[in-house]
Amino acid sequence: MKTLLDCHKDCKVRIVKLNTGGELKQRLISFGIMKGAEVEVLEHAPAKSTIEIKVGKMRIALRGEEAKFIDVEKI
């Protein structure tokens, strides 16, 4: 399974599963990052271990540590 951290700039994916729980899962869901949501990768900076994504009209920056818990499939 591919994770959000594996995606490159301009990649469009659908979220398959959040492999986390508790506070982080609730925070991701509050941003619209949930199963079935379509996400576009705007920037990916492996050196800084950050990834900027677009969910709906919202732009969100995630740490690599958070992105690795999000399973995705290419659209």
N, C-alpha and C positions, 0 to 999 in steps of 0.2 A: 504494500500500500504506500502511496506517495503522501508526503506531508506538505503542509504549506511552506515549510522551510526549504523544501526541494524545488520550489517554483522559481522561475526567472521573471524578469521584468516583462510586462505585457502579456503574461500568462493569465488565462481566464479559467477558473475552476469552480466546482460545486463542492460544498462541504459535505462529507460523508459521515464523519463522526468526530466528536470531541473526546479525546482520551484523557480527560482530567475531571476533577470534581471540585466541590467546595467553592471557595471564593473566586478562584480563577475562572471556573466554568460560568458562574453567575455574571462575572464581569464581561466575559466574551459574549454571552447571550444578550446582555444589556446593550452591546454594540451592534447587535444583529448578526453576530457570528454564531450561527447554529446550523444544525443539520438541514440540508436542502438549500441553504443560502448560496447565491452566486457571488463570487469574489474576483476582482481583478487586481493583479499585482502591479503596483505603480513604480515602486523602487525596491531593489534588494541590495543591501550593502553587507555582504558576508564579513568584511573586515570589521565593521561595527556590530555585526550580528543583529541587524535590524531589518525589518521588512515593512514597507508601507503598502497598505491595501485599500481598495475601495469596495465598500459594501453599500449598495443602494446609492445614496448621494453623499454618504459619509466617508471621509478619509481617516484611516486609523493606522498608527504606527505600533507594531508589535515587536517585542524582543524575540530573538531566535529561540530562546528558552520556552517562550509561549507558543510560537508558531509550530514547533515540533510536535505539539500535542494535537494538532488539527489535521485529520486525514482528509484528503481531497481527491477528486477525480477531474480529469480534463473535460471541458465542455466542447 
